[in-house]
Amino acid sequence: MNASNRKRWLGLILVFFVCMIGFSAPLQHFAAFPSELRLFSGQLKQLDYLMPVHAKVTVDPDVVKVNGSASASTQVDLNEPLSLVPSHSGTTEMKMKLFGRIPFKTVKLNVVPDLRVVPGGQTIGVKVKSDGIMVVGHHQVETKPGVKVSPGQDSDIRLGDLIVKVNGSYLNEVAKMSKIVDKAGRSGKPLHFEIKRGSQIVTKDLKPAYDPEDKAWRLGLYIRDSAAGVGTLTFYAPDQGVYGALGHVITDMDTQTPIKVGEGQVVQSSVTSINKSSSGEPGEKRAHFVKEGKVLGNVEHNTQFGIFGKMKELPKPTYTSGTLPVAFAEEVKEGPAQIYTVVGGQRVEKFNIEITHVSKQTTPATKGMVIKITDPKLLEQTGGIVQGMSGSPIIQNGKIVGAVTHVFVNDPSSGYGCYIEWMLRDAGILLESSTPQQNLKAG
């Protein structure tokens, strides 16, 4: 073999070994490990480097203890799990040196106060009144034979517009609107509307049109002031007296725009039957509000992650009345999990699922994970995920990690879930400061 061939073979062998090292488990674990970790105080966190070397770990023991040591420096075997026990809120750096001398890794640790909530799963009734009157359609008023007009459409009032003031006065009841329209029609004076359109406030003037057949004055608008439905409670935080439910925003069924809530109630509900899901046809829970009409809490916010408000007491019965720790988004892993939900009456049951995909999210976003129902009993009863199941808490490794949000129409055994972290932030019980600072964005 000549010198040229020897160099070529030597080069190929070197490339092979470099690739083998690059794809080795220790370096893969090292490369995938973040430079910053968020921890809840009092909750054990284990790190697996799986590297057959010893190292010296330096950290502030008043914030985090390494392998139970109260010392600032600890000798560890990186081939064994590294245990972190955060004891107090604060930030510190964990510096690691191989053989006590060679700088290896520096990890910023951000410890926040421990947070535990009661998992839900109960079916709840939701009644909300919008913060104004929503425009959901246009219609034509026949003022004379063959003459049709729509004052609202002609004034460029659009579907999804929220009428918040009429002639300078706040209004959120359709019944009161009818009286105002009648009075304006009789006087011949135009109505002055103040409208919320997205993030803008616009004003419109219009004169009602007289409908001789109904003997009434009309705006040429279909309007709505309230909505009602059923969903699932995700969590209840007893220390703060707040709850979160649904896992997704409530939208108007006609305009598909989010409802800006003025006021609302959460009431006890009971499942009467299940319309099973099938491919192309999502099913639903059929439920009714319990006769006593017991109000469990109010509705203060309607966001992309659900509804939130104050709750006087946890709906009964519960799967468990005890609290569970919650997980940050980065703690959720692909693998087995469970959901709590109701498929009959008011009894909460636990069912097995698989988290088949997790999305890396450092700022609030929907569709954080893909889940698949694997429990034969639930599949038999519901066909998979059904409407009304949204908000069912997702439990993994003893922690609440998220909530069911949507079903895949063509595969109802699967659907999306959102991370519990984002729901807790919208509920006001997990501060934005818990998010790594470099990931915060102005609102």
C-alpha positions, 0 to 999 in steps of 0.5 A: 500500500503506497503512502497516498492510500495509507493517508486516505485510510488513516483519514477515514478511520479518524473520521469514523472515530470522530463520528462515533465519539460525537454520537456517543451517549455521554456527549449527546447528554452533555450537548442536550443539557440546558445552560439554565434550569428552573426548579420549584423549591422542595422538589427533587430534580435528578440530572443524568450526564452518564459520563464515566468521570468524577467532577467537583460541583460548586453551588450556593447550598443556601439555594440548592443542595447537591446530593444532599450535601450542605457544602458549597463544593461536592465531589460527584460521579457523573456516571450516577444521577446528580440530585438537586434539592432546591431549598429556597427561592433565588438564583445561583450557578452550578459550576462543574469541573472535571477531576476538580480542575477542568471547567466542564459546565456552568448551569444557571439555577432559578428556584421559585416557590413551590406550587401545588394544586388540586387536579380537577377532571370534573365536568363543569357548566360555564355561563358567560356574559360578554363585556358588551354586545357581540355582532354575530350576523347581518340581516335585511329589513324589508321596509317596503315591498321589494326594498330591503336594507341593513342599517348595521351592514351599511354602517360598516358594523362587522361580524365579531364587533363588540358594541360596548357603548350606545349613546355614551352608556355602557351596554351588555344586554340584548334586552336593553338594546331593543328598548333603545333601538325602539326609542331611537326609531320613534324619535328619528335620531341616529344611534351612536355606537362605540365598538371594540374591533380587535384592539381598536375602538371605532365609532359608528352612527346608524338609524334603525329601519322600521319593519312594517310586518313585525311592527318593530325597529331593526338594526339589521344585525344579529347580536348576542350577549351571552354563551353557555356550555360544558367543559372540564376543570383542570386545577384548583389552587386552594391557597389562592382560591383560583381555578383554571379550566378548558385549556382553550379560549371560548369563542363565539360559535358564529363568528369564531372570535374570542368572547371578551368576558364581562362576567360569568359563572361556573356551576356543577354539571353532570354527564348524561351520555356520550356521543362517541367520536369516530374518524371525521366526526368528533363526539361530545359529552352531553351534560346538564347543569345540576338542578340546584344551580350551585355556583362554584365560582366566577369567570374573570378571564377568557384566554387562549389557555382557558377560563380562570377566576375565583372558586369558593370550593372544589366541585364534588366528587373529586378523584383526589382532594390532595394537591400535586406538584406542577411541572415546567414545560421542559419537564414534560417527556414523551411517554406514558401519562394519565388524564382525569375526566368524567364519562358518566354522571359526576364521577372523576376517573383516571385513564391512561394516555401516551404523550407522543410528542412534546414541543419546546416552548419557552414562551406561551403557545398552544399545542404544546404536546400531542397525546394519544388515548391508550386506555381500552375502557375510555376508547370503548366509551368515547372513541377517544377525545370528545368535545367537553373533555377539553381541560382534563388534567394530564398527569405524568410522574406524579405531576400535573403537566398540562390539559387536553385541548383539542381532538384530531378530527381524522384520528379522535384517539389523538389530540393536542394538550397545552402545558400547565405552566401557561395556564398557571400564569394566566391564572395569576399564580405563577409569575412571569419572572419564573420564565428565563429572562432571555426568553421574555418578550414584551407583550 
